[in-house]
Amino acid sequence: MEIKIPVRFFVITFLWSWFFWIVPLVLSSIGIISQDNVYWSRIGLPLLMIGSYGPIVGAFISLYSLDGKGSIKNYLKKYLSLNFGLKIWLSIFLVIGLSNIIAWILPEFFGENRLPTYLPSIYLFFPYLLIQIFIGGGAEEIGWRGYIMPFLEKKFGIIIGSLFLGVIWAIWHIPLWFIPGSSQTYAPFFGFLLQSIGLSYFFSWIIEASGKRLLSGLFVHGTVNSFNSLFPILIMNNDSKQIRYWLYCILLFIIGIIVVIIREYKSKKNGI
């Protein structure tokens, strides 16, 4: 039976996010708001946050329009379990944490200055982690890996499905490169693309290996964002070569490739 992909998810996700992300860009370009005035914190930043919920809006509207009343509630019930298993918890914190630490420290052996943590205190890491999981980037996974990923993997297979989503995920972020003050303005896009593909493979495996407990996707995404603040790998300077960032992106890409190859091998071995 042919698997139909709910294209409306992508249409709604992009329309929602790009509208709210482009508005502050337009307002900045015509001088209504700027990064150094009160209107940026009152208007620009909230609009950026609202725009990041595009994947959630896309998933909810697709669910409701395709599966009817009660579908959103039933879908959210899949997020109630934290019983991921020890392997998943260790994989989330060790793989992501070590990747950050290696990319953060290794360049110091070649003359790079250490980047100070972006968090005011290490004790704020876990509160910040919870914010990133449920309000920040982690919430995107309700739409990306939680909703649309199963369609893509059934349609195209594990390798191509995750690759496709990784590329789309990177493209979805493009407006942020043109908004002053966003971290993307300092990041090489090709590096970000490698990172997105690697993380797409890794996130998909995390959800699958956790027994399809979708909350694991939110946790791993939130963990990535949180470690990036604890052990920074991006220099907020357009003149930087971003050695740490490139190293980090390449590490995640390699990890993702290894994970998806092993997953594909096991899938074929089990006849799935």
Secondary structure, DSSP 8 states (H G I E B T S, - for coil): ------HHHHHHHHHHHHHHHHHHHHHHHTTS--TTSHHIIIIIHHHHHHHTTHHHHHHHHHHHHHH-TTHHHHHHGGG------HHHHHIIIIIHHHHHHHHHHGGGGGT------SSS-GGGHHHHHHHHHHTSGGGGGGTIIIIIHHHHHHHH-HHHHHHHHHHHHHHHTGGGGGSTT-GGGGS-HHHHHHHHHHHHHHHHHHHHHTTS-THHHHHHHHHHHHHHHHS----S-TT---HHHHHHHHHHHHHHHHHHHHHHHHHHHTT-
